[in-house]
Amino acid sequence: MTKKRLVDWFGVYDGNGLNGHEYADFTREALPEEFEKIIAPGESLLSAMEGAHTEVHKQLIAASNSETEIPGTTATTLMLVDDKCIDSNVGDSPAILGWHNAQSLSARFLYTEHTPRLANERNRIKRSDGFVMSVDQRDGLVPNHENWQADEAPRVWAKENTKLPGYAFTRSIGNRIAHTLGVTARPEFSEHKITKNDRVLIVASDGITDFMDKQTCVEIACAYKNPTEAVQALIHEASERWISRGDYMDDITAIVVFFDRDKEYFASLDGMIEVDGEREFVLGAAEGNQEEAKSIGIAARIWTLPVGATSGFLGGLCSIHGPPIILYFLHPPHTVNFDKKTQRATGAIITATNAAMRVVYYLVQKFVMDGESFFTRSDWPLYVCVVVSSLGGVLVGSKVFDVMKDSRNTIRIILSIFLLLCGVGLLLSLH
């Protein structure tokens, strides 16, 4: 990297697997370092970037002593070099360009989504003895074909063990077993010449675009002048769409880069501006679940008292577990922000409150309302069995879940059967 060239580089890394965020964090730090080691005067930027990706992948594999699967990460980066924007992409994290076209905004992807839907990606997997099919095809529910619908996700499987690895991407950094099946860490590049009509660049995890198209993302971002506010708006809208569809939400991360903002506004954003005479832009970045978020303030404490108590009450007394906790974290006041550690701790406390509320209810029934006694001294072996069985169930369940991987339909069917049995048992106990 020479001083004569104006270069800015930023990106998004979306980890997968257990502790995938650690692999994403490592890649975020190591990739620029390896790039600087490789690049030299006259060296091709693309060649150096490809070499950096390959080296970081090797480091992640070498750092693991296990022969089993390890986590991994996507890597989508944008490098602004003079008047060019170079997109480097490994995986399925999107990069979007928004520009002003006549009287309207237009949007297009700068990246190629690396999934088994692409024939060249799929063929590479097959040449490496990998197997491409959806979960339903793997489970034998539908015949094998390659004309998947929009709601079907073809995945990469090992022929000798069709339960693993089950990834919906065909390029990544890390993921040892996947790379024996044709998944590669080699990035794909595209270039765009920056023009006066360009307004915004968005780099994000696929949690942003799973339920929002590129045009919607650009329109939301361009409704703001401050890029950090634009990022927060994207995260908020994506979160709303995830929660409206179920009790699971993917990792959500985004970077917004604005071009061609007025210089007075630039000057008002101390610490957020990148200016070098030849190019001016302003950048904002945030995650849906930030590790370095601000400490809990007064607003969060006030929010926690009624909503946390309500979550515990509903979970303990009414056996409603998931939704109250999700609503607690996804719909706080705008000024309230929780980091991941806070979420884990608060979730654990709410879960403990769920159990405590049930015990309190039983005690009140017995001693205050002269109700039926739910606890007898002679039943202590039963209580011990419940505790031991619960812990054993957690261990066995986690192993089963690891084997089943992404068989969500199967898991839902099993849970539905358990819920039905619980309901039948409750009805029988009332009569």
C-alpha positions, -999 to +999 in steps of 0.1 A: +000+000+000+017+032-011+012+067+002+005+080-033-028+061-034-059+069-015-072+037+000-100+030+025-110-006+034-139-018+055-160-049+057-185-072+074-176-107+088-206-130+097-195-159+118-212-193+118-212-223+141-205-224+178-184-194+188-184-182+152-182-146+164-146-154+176-136-165+141-152-134+126-134-112+151-101-129+143-106-125+106-115-089+109-082-082+127-060-106+108-071-099+072-057-063+070-025-074+087-019-101+062-027-078+033-001-053+045+025-081+047+018-092+012+013-059-007+043-042-022+049-014-047+036-026-081+018-055-065-017-062-077-043-053-050-065-082-060-036-107-058-027-094-023-063-095-011-067-131-023-035-141-006-046-125+026-078-144+026-060-177+020-035-171+047-061-162+073-080-193+064-049-214+069-043-198+103-078-206+115-074-243+104-040-246+120-052-231+153-076-260+158-064-293+170-096-310+162-103-330+131-140-322+134-159-292+120-149-258+132-167-225+130-160-201+101-170-167+088-180-149+057-160-119+046-174-091+024-152-060+021-152-028+001-119-011-008-121+024-021-090+030-042-089+065-058-121+066-078-128+029-078-148+007-054-135-029-052-158-055-037-141-086-023-166-113-013-164-147+004-198-161+013-233-145+013-229-111+031-243-085+007-227-053-006-252-028-021-247+004-041-273+031-041-272+060-066-294+088-077-310+082-111-329+112-125-356+117-098-353+084-080-329+062-061-317+030-077-299+000-061-278-029-072-257-056-056-219-053-059-213-088-048-220-124-059-239-144-034-220-176-030-246-203-025-253-237-041-280-220-063-252-209-087-243-236-112-205-229-111-205-230-072-226-261-072-205-279-097-173-272-077-190-288-046-199-319-067-164-323-081-152-325-045-177-352-037-200-329-018-237-333-021-262-304-027-298-306-016-324-289+006-332-302+041-364-317+028-345-335+000-320-348+025-348-361+047-365-378+017-396-356+019-393-344-017-374-358-047-340-346-056-339-317-081-320-285-087-350-261-094-353-249-058-380-224-049-373-191-031-382-206+002-360-236-003-323-234+007-300-258-010-272-268+013-238-285+012-237-320+027-211-348+030-222-379+012-209-402+039-227-383+066-256-364+051-263-347+085-232-325+081-222-298+075-254-284+061-241-249+050-261-227+027-229-210+014-202-222-008-173-199+002-161-192+037-130-187+059-127-216+084-152-245+084-127-274+080-151-301+069-169-278+044-136-271+027-130-308+020-163-307+001-154-279-023-161-248-002-133-223-007-119-192+009-110-177-024-127-143-028-145-131-058-139-095-070-160-068-087-151-032-095-172-001-097-161+034-108-174+059-083-195+087-100-211+119-089-245+102-088-234+076-062-251+082-028-246+052-005-227+020+000-241-007+023-222-037+036-242-060+058-247-095+071-274-115+053-296-109+084-303-075+069-313-086+034-331-119+042-364-100+045-355-067+028-346-062-009-317-040-020-340-011-030-356-010+004-322-010+021-311+020+000-343+039+006-341+034+043-305+045+045-309+075+023-337+088+045-310+098+070-281+122+069-262+106+098-248+072+087-250+058+122-287+067+123-291+050+089-275+018+102-297+018+133-328+022+111-317-007+089-311-029+120-344-019+135-364-026+104-346-060+098-353-069+135-389-061+132-392-083+101-374-112+117-395-111+149-428-109+129-419-143+113-409-163+144-388-165+175-354-167+158-333-138+145-301-141+126-270-119+133-275-084+121-246-061+112-243-032+088-220-005+076-233+025+057-211+049+037-225+081+024-210+100-006-214+136-016-227+151+017-224+188+022-191+200+038-208+218+067-224+185+077-191+167+074-175+192+098-203+186+124-194+148+126-162+149+146-145+115+145-168+101+118-154+119+088-128+106+062-116+135+040-086+136+018-091+163-008-098+138-036-127+120-020-151+128+008-174+104+025-189+097+060-192+062+075-213+046+102-213+010+115-233-010+140-244-045+150-278-057+160-261-072+191-231-051+199-203-064+220-191-029+230-224-013+235-229+014+262-235+003+298-271+000+309-284+034+318-314+047+337-337+042+307-327+005+304-332+000+342-366+016+340-375-006+310-362-037+328-384-034+359-418-037+344-410-057+312-385-080+329-410-087+357-438-093+331-415-117+312-408-137+343-444-137+353-456-149+320-429-175+318-434-188+353-471-186+358-484-190+322-455-211+308-448-186+280-410-186+277-396-174+244-417-145+231-416-123+262-378-124+263-375-117+226-399-087+229-379-075+259-347-072+238-362-063+204-386-036+214-371-014+240-372+024+238-348+038+212-322+049+238-320+015+254-291-007+242-280-041+254-248-058+246-244-096+242-232-102+277-261-081+291-285-101+270-272-134+282-272-123+318-307-108+316-321-138+298-307-161+325-322-139+352-356-139+335-355-177+331-347-180+368-376-157+375-398-180+354-390-209+377-392-188+409-427-175+399-440-210+396-426-220+431-441-188+446-475-196+431-475-230+446-464-217+480-491-190+479-517-216+470-507-238+500-501-213+528-522-182+519-552-196+500-553-230+519-551-248+486-538-282+478-503-289+490-479-293+461-449-302+481-446-332+505-415-344+523-420-379+512-416-368+476-380-357+478-367-386+457-391-374+429-376-339+431-341-353+429-351-374+399-366-343+382-333-323+387-311-352+375-334-359+345-335-322+336-298-319+335-295-352+316-322-340+292-302-309+284-270-329+277-288-354+255-309-328+238-278-308+229-262-339+214-294-346+194-296-310+182-259-312+170-267-343+150-299-329+135-282-296+127-307-275+106-335-300+105-359-274+119-390-289+105-382-322+122-375-304+155-407-284+152-427-317+146-411-333+177-418-302+198-454-301+186-459-337+197-444-329+231-467-299+235-497-320+224-489-346+250-485-319+277-519-305+268-535-339+269-519-346+303-531-313+316-567-320+305-566-354+321-553-340+353-583-315+355-609-343+352 
